[in-house]
Amino acid sequence: MSGTAPGPRQFTHAQAVVLMVAVTLMWSIAGVVTRQLEAARSFEITFWRSFFTVASLLVILPFVQGRQVFGKILRGGPALWISGLCWSVMFTAFMVALTLTTVANVLVTMAVAPFLTALLARIFIGHRIPARTWLAILLAGGGISYMYGAQVSGGQLAGTLVAFCVPLASAINWTLTQRSHAAGQDVDLVPAVLFGAVLSSLYTLPLAWPLQASPHDIGWLALLGLVQLAIPCSLAVACARVLKAPEISLLSLLEVIFGIVLVWIGAGEAPSATVLVGGSLVIGALVVNELVGWRQRA
């Protein structure tokens, strides 16, 4: 392979939409796969998924971007390194949360990411938040509060709080990316994903030791590293070059639906009434906010 590679392919709008649907389906398999594991638990699950993500991206990235991609990481500067740190928090908190609470709780909690991003962008970049988004944030906050209140007595609050680290790190990541773009210094998110997976592997290995995963578990976790993280994250970045932010936000909600349905069918884990009510408020607020904003811009 030569040291250079052609620029990334530009998809048509229809191709990008179809790919984003496929991306959300691949993202959504984490819950049902985690429920198939025999011996691996908590930090060991996170370590193996991150490890196989690193292994996969070390093959995918040079093929797509050429060998110079590794130089991009070394020369990426503070923005790329902080972005990688955010990715590592997302990778770790997501998998640990899945071992502490239900898949539905985790996915619904993650759905507040666009609202947290809007708030942080308002604070650190000065982006104006429309009245409709403020209302949506209040509704989504009410839905999450309702879920949290019911879980205080149910023993699952810790898992949901860990899951909340995912949208928080995501909001910091995207705010950083927007700020860097405004300053004329775009962050290449795919190398940042690789750096984040390396970090996640490094600081979860001591917590996972001694490793107890069976060969059965290793197979499932290798599937997660490649199919649930490395491939869809690479495709999502490519789709983001074509699709507008509201389209990405709306299509990403399919992960919540797919994930809950898959774990319900594949592991018999039905969502509670509390999650259905709170989740409906969160997702409904996001859908209405994005559709209204999209229509106003059109």
N, C-alpha and C positions, 0 to 999 in steps of 0.2 A: 504494500500500500504506500502510495506517495505521501509526502508530508502535507499536501494540500488537498482540499476537497471542494467540490462545487458548493455554491451557497445553498441554503436550505430551500426546499421546494415550497412554492406558494400554492396553497390549496385554493380551489374555488369556494365560494360561500357555502354551497350545498355540501361539498365534500367535508368542509370544516364542521358543519352541523352534525353530519353523520359520524364523523370521527369523535366529536365531543360526547355524543351519546354512547359510543363504544368506550370512551375513556371513563365515563361515570360508571358504566357497567363493570369495567375492570377494577376501578377503585372500590366498588361496593362488595367485592368478594371477601374482603378482610374478615368481616364478622363471622360468616359461615365457615370459612377455613379455620379460623381460630378455634371454633367449637369442635373441630375434628381432631385436635391435637391430643396425644396420649399423655406425655410426660412433661413437655416444655411448658414453663409458666412465666408470666410477668416479664422480667427483664431479659430472660433467655429468649423469649419469643421476639422481643424487640431487637436483640443482638443479631439473631440469625436472619431476620428479614432485612435489616440494614446491611449486614454482611453480603447477602446475595444481591441486594440492590447495587452495592459497590461493584461486585463482580460483573453484573450485567451492564452497568454503565461504562465500565472500563472497555467493554467490547463495543457497545452502541455508540458512544461519543466519538471515538476516532473514526468509525465508519461514516457517521453523519457529518461531522465537522472537521475531520482530519486530525492529525497528531498535534497540531498547534493548539488544540483545545486544552491540553495540560498546561501549556504556557499561559493561556488565558487565566487559569486558576491561580497560578503563581503571581501573575501580574494584575490580578483582579482588583486589588486595592481594598480599602476598608468596607465599601458597600457590598462587595461580593462575599467577603468573609462574614459580615454580619448577617447577610442573607442566608449563607450556609448554616450559621448558628441557629437562625430561626427555623430552617428546615429540619435541623437535628432535633429541636424541641418538638416540632410537629410529629416527626416520625416516632419519637420516644413516647410522648404523652398519649398519642392515639392508641398505640398497641397496649400500653399499660392500662389505659382506661377500659379497653375491651375486656381485660381480665378482672376488672373490679365492678363493672356494672353491665347493663344490657346494651346490645348493639344499638337499639333504638335511642336510648338515652344519649349515647355518644354522638350518633349522627345528627340528632336534632340540636344538640348543643353546638356542634360544629357549624350548623346552618346560620348562626348569628355572625359569622365572619364578615359579610359585607357591611353590616351595621357598625361593627367595631372598626372596620377600615374607614368608614365615613367619619366616625368620631375622631380617630387619630389623625386623619387627613385634615380635619378642621382645626385641630389643636396645633399640629406641627407644620402644616403646609399652608393653612389659611383657606382651604377649600370651603365654599359656602354649602351649607346643608339645607336643601329645600324643606318647606314646611311638611310636605308629604313624607319625607324621609324621617323627620323628627317624630311624626305620628307613628310611622312604621317601627321606629326604634322603641317607642313606648309600648306598642303592642307586643313586639317580640320580647322585650324585657319582662312584660307581664307573663308571657307564656313560659319563659325560662324560670321566673320566680315561682310560678305555680308548680313546675316540675321539681324545683329544688325543695320547696316547702314540703311536698309529699314524701321526698326522699330522706328528710332528716330523721323521720321515724322508721323508714324502711331499710336503713343501713347501706344505701347505695350512694349517698351524697359524696363520699370521697372519690368515687369513680367519675361522677359527673364534674366535680371540681377539677380533677386531672384532665378530663376531656376539654374543659374550658380553656386550658393552656393552648390547645390547638388553634382555635380561631383567634386567640390573642396574639400568638406568634405569627399567624398568617396575616393579621392586620398590620403588625409591625413590619413584616416583610414587604407587603405591597405598598405601604406608605413610604418605606425606604426606597423601593423601586421607582415610585412616582417622583419622589424628590430628586433622586439621581438623574432620572430622565429629564426633569425640568432644568437641571444643571448641565445637561449635555453629556452625561456620563451614564449610558445605559448599562444595566446589570444583565449579564447573560445568565438566565435562571437555570439552565440545564447543568452547566458546571457547578453552580451553587448547590443544586440538588445532590450532585456527587460529593461535594465537600460536606454537606449536611449528613449524608449517609455514613461517610467516614467517621465524622465526629460521634454520631449516634452509636456506631459499632464500638468505638474506642471507650466511651464512658459507660456503656452498658455491660461490656464484657466482665469487668471485675464484679459487678453486681449480679451477673448471671452465673458466676463460677460457684461450684462445679457444674459443668454442663450436663444436663440429664436428657436431652432430646433423643428420642428413638429415631431409627432410620425412617420410619413412617412420618414422624414429625419433620425431619429434615427435608423430606420431599415436599411436604405442604408448604414449609417456610421458604424453600427455594422458589416455589410457584409464586408466593407472595412477592418476593424480592423482584422477580422478573416481570410477572404479569400484572400485579396489583400496584407496583410502584415505578419501576424503571421505564417500562414501555409507556404507560399512560401519562406519566409526568413529562416525558419527552414529546409526546403527541400534543398534550395540552398547551405546551409552550408554542408549538407550531400553529395550533388553532387560534391562539390568542393574537397572532399576527393578522388574522383575517376577521375574526368575530369581534363585535363591540362588547364592552364590559357588561351591559345589561344581558346580552345574549349568553355570555359565559356564566353569569350569576344564575340565570334561570335554568340553563341546561345542567349546571352543577348540582341543582336540587334533585336531579334524578338519582344521584348517589344515595340520598336519604331514602327515597322510595325503593330503589333496587335493593339496597342493603337490608332494609327491614323485611321486605318480601323474601329475599334469599335465605336469611337466617330463620325466618318463620317456617319456610318450606323445608330447608335443609337441616335445621337443628331444633325445630319445634319451639322456638323462642318467640312467643307472641308478645307484641307491644302492650303495655299496660294502658288502662283508660287515661291515667294521668299523662302519659307520654303522648297519647293520641290528641288530647285536648291542648296541652301545651305546645306540642309540635305543630298542630294546625294553626295556632296563633302565629308562631314563628314563620312558618313557611308561607302562610297566607299573606302576612305582612310584607315579606320579601317579594312575592309574586306581584302583588298589587303595586308596590313601590316601583319595581323595575318596569312593569308594563306601562304605568302612567308616565314615568320619566322617558321611556322610549317613545311613547306617543307624542309627548310634548316636543322632544327633539326632532321628531319626524315632521 
